[in-house]
Amino acid sequence: MPVEASGSSSPEHSASGVTHIRPAAFDVDDDDMDFEPATDGTETESHDYEEIESDSDGIHFHDAEEDLSNIEVEVELTEEGDGAAPGETDNDDGTATERGEETGRQGARRELLLTRNQILQLLGHVGFRQIYTQHAAARGFGPSNDEDDDEDDSDPSSTYGSGRRKRKPGTGRCMYPAVPSKAGKELMQSGTFGTNSRPDGSERIEGCLRRRKKMAYQTMMRELGLGGPGQQRNSNKFIAQVDHINMIPSSKADKIINYNARCYSGQFSDDGNFFFSCAQDYNVRMYDTSNPYAWRYYKQVHHPYGQWTITDASLSPDNRFLAYSTIGNIVCLAATDPSEESQPYALNIMDMGNREGHGYSRFGGVWSIRFSGDGRELVAGTSMGPVYVYDIEARKSILRLKGHTNDVNAVCFGDKASPHILYSGSDDTTLKVWDRRSMGDNREAGVFMGHVEGITYVDSKGDGRYILSNGKDQTMKLWDLRMMMSKEKADGINPEDYTTNFDYRYPPYDEKKYRPHGHDNSVVTFRGHMVLKTLIRCHFSPPNSTDSRYVYTGSSDGNVYVYNMDATLAGKIGVLEATRNTRSRDEAAEDTYGYEFFGGEGGHWSTCVRDASWHPSAPIIAATSWNGWGSQQGTCTVHSWNDGMDEDEGDPGMGKTLNAQLGEVNAPMNSGRSYFTRSRRARRAFLGDDDD
């Protein structure tokens, strides 16, 4: 593409006709690049302006122009095939240039070299776009004018002229459900999910409601005795009902519990008196949280047959036993009593007794496990596809449900008061409902479809009606049991038609390729969090401390996301913000299981919140995470509501760094050898990870 350029400046010429060229200044972003003038192979020692001899064609090579203002360009489009256009040169470094001519005030002309970026800058003007569009359209490879082509999928750094690829119809971010969700708004006002602000009120009324709903204002009215007896009674009831509203825990952590292995899950007991955390070192640690603001270390149990990590754990309804699983068929059952030092019971979850052999599978793994409401049974989801129901007293599985075609990542009971209804979520993208009262043909009672990638977690509200699931398609969905699909209808739908089998462990999810499920029967879809690297979990908020107003989930970007039922974001708890750089980057990496460890620097500090648990009676969230340099280590961070304050005058203070046994980490590091210069065994003992 020949380029003619004329300007107001004329080049300086010597008596011999050689053009003197001053090297163009590089941009700040390119200050690490050294200017090297083109030569014929002979190095020049002078540091002043160089005289570049012309070749046989009389061409003077010099640096590209820095300023393209006041330059007129004439463009001639040619049809000379795929070769270089006349006047175009490929440099040794792959940079394409265009040769043009510049006319000075005295009529002198010199050749002007343009870099690729300058060419793109020129071609970016409206006039050139129109010329290119008309020319390219005539040749059949230009951009389309279709209304559906509203997204540019081409790489902006690619060479101009490649054109825009038309977005595939029915895909892209615009295909996600709208936020706020209309169905979610109706749920918010129904009372099923707590008390919410009055809808469609005037600004004055809304402002008044916000003021009246402040717990401090209600407390003041009560303490001052303002209002009549009836108003006092109503104020007391209002405080009891509304003291949880907008009391979402803050990003500032009360305490940071450090582990030398990644944390995979952690949950409070139903009564809030107990908390356990599961780590990749095959240990489950238990804490007394009867005072949620002052935890006490309780006990530690180990999985003797651990493979890779502790995948899940479940506490019995009476808090007496803890069941925990690994990537194998053995589930351990341990007593929580700290005086009980016996080894845990080993339960072969795939043992079907004499009816179908032992059911032992060397490569089978348990991804999810839950106690029944009466504590007599365990339900388990496995890597082989079946869902097992295990009778603890009989020491064998009494039911094996075959309905999924891929790993079952999550299971739970529909109602804590009844063991009949089961839910299971799988990598086959389906969520299935099982009714044990009608299992004569060993088939599911119903199916939910809507996720287009595998399901990572399933949680039940406990009312036998609403279900929550997290998916690798970066969405969380709310389901209503009354809207489930029959098995007959589900059998006629192939889930593979809607999935890309996205591998969530490595690349980020490309939302431009998102295609909604054609048979989505979910009620509300929540999005904004990231489900990458691992099976991230989601939950309903508890009825006592939050009035069941929210749903919340971990995220691989280091946050806990709290959503209103209309899919709008109610709050975000920054675990990454609270823990960043709280541990040193050095020898501690030797004790961990590297996931993002590159080179000797331990990667960068990253946080992936895998699980979170909201205390049933206090505005406190405990988040268990992969945390540290390269996400190699683990933390359990405790966040409480503090009305926006950065500091706490009470004791203990905020932001304390503790080891696994709740001993302060910073205090001993000031004397003698620091933690990070001790031997591996000494470091483990210091953090409470040594069983000896």
N, C-alpha and C positions, 0 to 999 in steps of 0.2 A: 504494500500500500504506500505509494510514493507520497511524501509529505513535503509541502512547500511552506516555509515559514518566512515571514518578513517582519522586521522590527525596526526600532529606532536607533539601535546601537550598532556600531561598526567595530570589527575586531582590530586589534593592533597587529601591524605587520612589521617585520624587520626588513633591512635592506635586501636580504637574500630571499625574501618572499616567504620565510618561515613564520607561521602563526604562533604567537606566544599565548599560552593557555594557562590561566590560573585554576587550580583544582577547585571544584565546587565543594562548598561546606556541607558536611553530612548533617542529618537531623540528629537530635538528641538521642532518639531511639537506636540510632546506628553508630553510636560513639565507640562501640567495640570493634568496628570495622576499619581497617587501614586502607588508605587510598593507594592503589598500585596502577600507575599509568601503563597503557598498552605499549609493549616494546617489541622489537624484532628479535629478541633473545639476548641483546647486549644490555647489561646492567649499567646504570648511570650513577655516578657517585655524588653528583651535585644535589643539594637540598633546596636549591632555588627552583624557580620555574624551569621546566624542562622544555627543550626544543625537540619535538617529535618529527623526525624526518618523514616525508611522504613516501608512499610506495610508488610503484611504477605507474599507477593510475592517477597519481596526484592527489590522493585522498589524505586529508589532515585529520588524524585521530585526536580527539580531545575529550574532556569530561563533559557529561551531560549538562544541559542548562538547568540552573536552579530555579529560575523564575520564568514562567511561561506567559506572563502578562504581556499585553501589547503584541502578541504574535498572531498573525493570520495564517490559518492552515487550510490548504486545499487538499481534498481527499478524492482519490480516484479508486473506485472499487473495480477489481479485475476478477476474471474468471479463470485464472491460470492454474487451477488444480490445488493440490495440497502442499506444493512446494512453497518456499519463501517468496513473498511478494517482492516485486522489484524495489530495490532500495532497502530491504530488510536484512539485518545481519544478526547472526547468533553468536554471542560472545562465548568465550571458553567457560564462563561460569553459568551458562545457560540463560543469561539475561538477553531478552530480545530487544533490539533497538531499531529505530527508524531513522534514516538519513534524510535530512531536509536541507533547505537553503534559507539563509537569513539575509535580508537586504538592509544595509545601513543607510544613513542619511546621504552619504556620497554615492550610493548605488552599488557599493561593494557587496559581494555575496560570499557567504561562507556556509559550510555544511554544519548542520545542527544535529547532535545525537540526542535522542530521547530514550530515557529508561522505560522499562515496562510499566512502572507505577505512574510515570508521567503520561504514557499513552493511555492507560486506564483512566487517568484524571481527565484527559481530553475527551475520551469517548464517553465519559460520564455526563457531559453536558446534554441538555435536552435536545439540541439540534442533532447531535450525533446519534442519540438514542432513536430519534425518529427515522434518520437515514438508515441506521442498521436494522431497525424493525421492519421497515418497508422492504429493504433488500433481502433480509433473511426470510421474511414471509413469502417472498416471491420464489425463493429456493426451497421452501418447505421445511425449514428447521428452526424457524423463529418462535418466539413465545406466542402462546395462544391467547385469544381474547375472551375465552369462555369465562362465565361468571364464577364457575367452581374453582378456577385457578387463582385462589386468593392467598396462596402461600408459596414462597420461593424456597424450593427444596435444594437448589443448587448451592454449591460452596461459594461464598462471596469472594474467597481468595483465588478461585479458579480463573483461568484466562477468559477475558471478556469474549463473548461470541458463542459460548457453549449453550446459551439459552436456558430458560427455566423449564424444569421438568414439571409437567402438569401433575398436581396432587391427585392421588387416586381417589375417586369419588367415594364418599362415605367414611373417610378416615381423617385423622388430625385432631388437634385439641378442641376444635369447635364441636366435635361430636360428643364430648363429655356432657353429662346432665347439668342443667343450669343450677347456679348457686345465687341466692338461696333457693332451697328446694320447697316447692309449694306443698308437697305431701309432708315434708318435715315441719313446715310452719303449722300445719293442721295438728300434727302430733304435739307440738309445743303448747298449743292452746287447749289441747284435750285434757290435760291434767295427768295423762299417763306418764309423762316424763317431767314431773315436777311443776313448780310454780314459775310463771314467766310474766314479763311485763305486759300491760294491757295493750292490745293491738290497735293500730289505727287511731291512737289518741292524738290530741293536739300537742304542740311542743310544750305548752305550759303544763299540761297534765303529766306528760312524760317526765318533765323536769321535777315536778312535785313528787312523783312516785320514786324517782331515783334518790331524792333527798330523804324521803320517809323510810326508804328501805336500807338506809345506812344503819348498821347495828349500833354505832356510837350515838346516833341521834335518838334511837329508840331507848337505849340505855339511859341517856340523859333525861328523857321525858319520864321514865320510870323512877329514877333516883330522885328527881326533883318533885315527884308527886303531882305533876301537872295533869289536869284532866280529871274526870270523875272516876268512880270505881269501875264502871263498865269500860272506860277507855284504858284504865290500868290493866284490867284483865286481858283486853284485846292486845295491848302492847306486849304483855308477857307471852301470849300465844304467838304474836307476830315475830318476836325475837327468836322463839324456839323454832319457828318455821323458816325464817329468812336469814338466820345467822350464817348460813352456808352460801348464800347467793353471792356470786362474784368473788368468792373467797378461793380463787385458784392459786395454788402455791406458786411462789416466785422462783426465778432462776437462781437466786442466791441460795447456796446449799447450806443447810445447818451443819451437816457433817458429810465427809467424804471417806468412805471405807474402801481401802485399797486392797486388791488381791494381785497375786503374781500370775494369774491366769484370767482369761476372759470370763465374764459373768454372762450366763445364758438366760437365767430367769430368777425371779424373786417375787414372793407374794406374802401379804398379810393373811392371817387366819380370819375366819368370818367374824370373830369377836374382837379382832384387833390386838389380842394379847401376845401374838406370836408372829415372827417373820423368819423366812428362810431364803437363802440365796444359793444358787447352783453355779458351780464354776467348772472350767475345763480341766482342772486338776483332779476331777472325779470326787470332789468333796462337796458336801452340802452343809452349810453353816446355819445355825439356828440362833435366834435372838429373842430375848424377852422384851416385848414392846407394850407391856401393860401400861406403862407411862410412855406414850408415843414420843415425848420430847427427851426422854432419858433412857436410851436403850442399854440393855445388859447382855453381854455374851452368854450364850446358853449351852451350846453343844455343837460338836462336829461329827458327821458320819461320812464314811468312805464307801465307794462302790468298788468291790474287789475285782469285778469283771469289766471294768470300764473300758470302752472303746471310743476314742476321740474326745468325747465330752459327756457330761450329764445332759441329756436331751430335755427332760421334763421332770417335775416332781409334783406331788399332790398330798395335801394334809387331810387326815381323816376328820370327820365332823367334830369329834370330841378332842381333837388335837393330841391324841395319844400316839399315833403312828404317822410316819412319813413314808410314802412310796416314791421311789425315784428310779429313772430308767436311763439306759445308754443305747448306743447303736449295737444292740445285741438282743437276744431273746430273754435275758435275765433281768427281772425287776427286783430291786431290793426293797425290803420292808423293815424299817428301823423304828425302834421306840424313841420317843422324844424326851423321855425322862432322863435328866442328866446323870442320875445315879445308876441307870441301866447301861452297862458297859459291854454287854454281849454283842456278838457279831450279828449283822442284819440277816433276816430271812431271805433266801434266794427263791424267787418265784419264776418258774418257767412259763411265761405268759402264753406261749404257743403250745403248751401241753394240753391236748384234748382228752387225755386219759386213754382208756381202753377202746373207746369207740373209733378213733381215727389215729391210733398210734400216739406217739409223744408230740408229734407236730414240730419237732426240733428243726430249726433251719439255721445253718451256720452263718448265713449271710443276712438273716432277718434282723431288723432293728426296730425298736420302739421309739417313735417320734413324739407321741403324746400319751398321757395317762391321767385318769381322773377317778377319784373315789365317788361311789354312789352316795346318795343322801343318808342312807342308813349305815354306811361304812362297811358293808359286808361284801361289796363287789368292787372290782376295778374294770374300767373300760379302757382299751388301749388301741391306738392307731399305729400301724406298722408299715415298714418300707416295702412289704410284699403285697400290699393292697388290702388284705382283710382287716376287719375290725373285730377284736376279741373282747369277750366279757368273761372276766376271771372271778371265780368264787374263792374267796380267801380261805374260808373254813374248809372247803373240800380240796383246796390246793390243786385246782385244775380249771381250765377254761371250759365253760359250759355253753358257749355260743361263739360261732365264727360267722361273721357277716361278709359275704362276698358280693360287692357291688361296684367297687371302684376299680379302675383300670391302671391306677398309678399309686404312688406313695400316699398314705393317709397322714397328713401332717398335723391334724388337730381333731380331737374328739371331746365331747362333753355330754352331760346329762341335761335334758331339757328343763327338769324341775327337781330341785333338791329334795322335795318331799316325796318324789316318786321315781323309781328306777326304770320306768317303762319306756320313756321317750329318749332316744339318743340322736345326737347330731355328729356328723363326720364331714370334714373338709379335706379335699385331696388335690394333688397336682394335676388331676384330670379336669380341673376347673369347676367341678360340681360340689355342691353342698347337699348331703343326703340326710333324710329324716327316717329313723327306724322306730317302729312301734313293736315292742317285744310281745305285746298281747296278740298280735296277728302275724306271727313269723312262721306259719305253717309251710309256706313256700320259700322262706328265706329271702324275701324281697323287701326292698325299701318301701316305706309308706308314701314318700314323696321326694321331690327333687327341687332344688333351687338352682337356677342358672342365671348368670349375669357377669361373673368374672370371666375375663378372656385369657387370663394366665392362672397359674396354680394358686391355691388357697394356702396361706401360711398359718392362720389361726382362726379358731371359732370360739365365741363366748356366748353364753345364754344369759338373758336378763333374769332368769329364775322364775318367770311367771308363766312358763309353758307356752309363750306366744312369740316373743321377739328374740331374734338371733343377730349376732354381729360377726362379721368375718373380715379378715384382712387378705389382700391378694397381691401377687407379684405384678399385677397390672397397675400398681401404685394407687389403688383405691381401697377404701373400706366401705362395706355395704351393710345396710340394715334390712332385715327380712322379717316378714310377718308370716307366721305359720299358716294362716288362713289363705295365703296366696301361693302356697307351694304347688308345683306342677305334678301331675300324676305320672306314675312310672311309664304308663303306656305312651303318653305324649312325649316324655323325655327320651324314650327308646327310639323315637323317630327323628331325633336331633343329634347330630354328630358334633360334639364339642370341638373336635379338631378343625372344624370349618371356621372357627373364630379365634383360634389361638396361634401365636407365633412361636410358642415354646421358648419364651424368653428366658435366658440364663441369668438370673438375678444376681449371681455371685460376682460378675465382672463388669460388663458395660452398663452405663446408665440407660434408663428406659427411654426410647425414642417416642415421644408423645405424638409426633407427626404421623406415626404408623398405627396409632390407636384406632381400632375399629370396634364400635359398640356391639355387644351381643344382640342378636336379633330376637332373642326370647328372654330378655332380662325381666325377671319378676321381683326385683328388689324394690324396696320402698324409698330409701334415700341412699345416695352415693356421696361419700366424703373423699376429698382428695386435697393434696397439698404436702403430705408427708412422703417419705421415700422408703420403699420396701426393697432394699438391696442388701447384698452380702450374706444375709441370714434370714431365718424365719421369724420376722418381727411380729409382735403380739399386740392385740387390741382388747379393750374391755369397756363394759358399761361402768359409769361412775356409781358409787354406792348410794343407797337411798337415804341413809341417815346423815352423812356429812355433805352430800350434794343434792339431795332430793331427786336423784336419778336424772338430773338435767343434762348430763353430758355423756359423750363417748370420748375415749382417748386412746392414743396409740404411741408406741415408740417410733423412731425414725432413724435411718442411717445417716442423716445429716447432723446428729447429735442433739436432737430436741425431742421433747414430749409434746405432742399436739393434742389440744383439747378442743373438741368441736361441739357447737350447739346442734340440736337435732335437725335444724334446717340446713346443715352442712356448712354454715359459716364458722369461722375460727373464733373460738371464745378466748383462747389463751395459748401461749407457747412457753414451755419451761426449757431453758437453755442449759442442758447438762454440759455441753461442750464449753459454753461460756463460763460455767462454774468451776470446771476442772482443768482448763487449759494450762499446760506447763506446771502442774502441781507436782510432777515427778521429774527427776533428772533423767537425761538421756545418756546412758553409758552401760555399764556391765549388767544392769538389770535385764537387758534384752536377752541375755543368755538363759534366763530362767523361764522364758515365755515361749509360746507356740507362734512362730512368726507367720503372719498373714500378709502384711504389707511391708515386711522388713526388706529394704533394698540398701545395699552397701553397708558401711559401718556406722551410719548415722541414725539408724532406727527409723527411717522414713520421716514423715511429718506427724504432728500430733493430730489424731483424728478420734472421733467418738461415734459409736453406733449404739443407740439405745435400743436394746433388744426387747426389754420388758419393763413395765411400770405397774405399780400397785398403789391404789388410793386407799388410805386408811378408812375403815368403815365409820369412824365416829370423830375424826379430827381432820382439819384441812391440811393433810400431809400426803405427799407422794414420794415413794421410794422407787428410784429408777436404777435398774441393773443394766450395765453397758459393757461393750468392748471399748476400752479406753486407754489412751496413752500414745506413745510414739509408735506409729504404724498400727494402732489398735491392737497392740500385743498383749496388753494387760487388761485388768477389769476393775470396775468400781461399782459400789452401791452408794448412790448419793441420795440424801434425804432432804427434801424441799418442803417448806411449810409456808403458809400464808402469813405475811408480815406487814400487810397494808402498805406495801411499796417502800418500806424502810430498808436501807442498805446495811444497817447495823442493828444488833440486838443488845439491849442493856442487860438482859437476863443472863443467867448462867445455865448451861455452858454457852459460850460465844458461838457465833456463826462461822462457818468455813473451816472447822477443825478437820485436820487430816489424820485419819486413824488407820490402824492395821486391822487385820481380819478379826482379832480378838478385842477390838475397840480400845487398844492402847494408843496413846498419842505418838505419832511418828516423828514429829519435829523435835520433841524434847530430848530424846537420847542422841540425836544427830549432832548436837552441839558439843558433845564431849567424846574424846577418843576418836576412833576411826568412824567415818560416816557410814551410813548404810550402804552407799553405792561403792565403797572401796573394800567392803568385807568379802569374805569367801561366800560361795554360793550357799553352802549350808547355813552359814551365819545369817545371811540375808533372809533365808526362808524362816529360820527360827525367830528372827526379829519381827517379821510380818505375821507370825503366828501360823505359818504354813508347815511347820515341822511337827510331825506326829510323835517324835521320840521324846 
